[in-house]
Amino acid sequence: MQGQASEAVVADQQLGWVVRLPPRLRDLALLARWDRPIGTWLLLLPCWWGQALAPIPFDPILAILFAIGAIAMRGAGCTINDLFDRDFDRRVARTRNRPLAAGRLGVAEALAFVVVQCLVGLFVLLQLPPAAVLVGFASVPLIVVYPLMKRVTWWPQAFLGVTFNWGVLVGYTATVGTLDLAALLLYAAGIAWTIGYDTIYAHQDKEDDRLVGVRSSALRLGEATPGWLRGFYGAMLVLLAAAGWFAGKGLGFWLLLPAVAWSLARQLRALDLDDPRDCIRRFRMNRLTGLLVVAALLAGGPWPVGPGAAAVAP
């Protein structure tokens, strides 16, 4: 097992700096998807959304803590996913050369790596206020159970949305100390956003998923996907606007909201759901979308002036 070459190409990896690591560390990096930072961004950005929504100036130290936690917990989640899916991954062209599926790493090594990453995440979580710590701990069952959802529902993308956007609740609670309607609306906006972008992502695997018997929104929606994507992204924009309104965001938020809409429309324009390369390219556009949401929320200012001002005032 350990003598197999780590240099083998993984169809969905990006490598970059990861290729310069020693073979064993390289395989751990691939297991945690350090070669594919888009997933970390998509886990981190909702945390920053929660911070930026709050009627308190944005704390860069807290933002850095969230970045460290996102790297650790995204890596832990991917490792757990590969532990559950290693038999499936061997049967899928895009994933069959992942470290566990190819046998370059063993189950014990992967479990130890999960523990290390979770300890890093725990360290970050314990730096937060007590209320945020409790909200953060509530996400642990979601992280563990998510990899199983593709076996029991056509909508694992919805479950991913519930899990990946939990950072909105943690970020807001860490900043304000409680949750309110604005935070819940922003969380719902993130869920709709995730269902959309992960459905695009799932279309690159739809033929393999059909063969191995796992489910996805891509398979469930089929040719009707474009209309549903417009619906998911439209819902995201409406919920985001509602969150900004109830948080009392100012003019800057409303001026930048069309930029968020543009970034979503750009993903759907001439999208080819039968071209895996086009799907992954459109999926990666969501880092810009998430950053534009952060920018819009920050541009709205930390001073509550709208109908939800009393509820969110510190």
HURATA-V824417 format. One line per field, one symbol per residue. burial: 1 if it has 9 or more other C-alpha atoms within 8 Angstrom, else 0. Layout:
# HURATA-V824417
burial=???
This chain:
# HURATA-V824417
burial=00000100010010000100000001111111111100111111111111111111000000101111111111111111111111001111111111111111110001101110110110011101101110110010001101101100111111111111111111111111101001111111111111111111111111011100001111101000100111011011111111111111110111011001101100110010100101110110111011111111111111011111100100
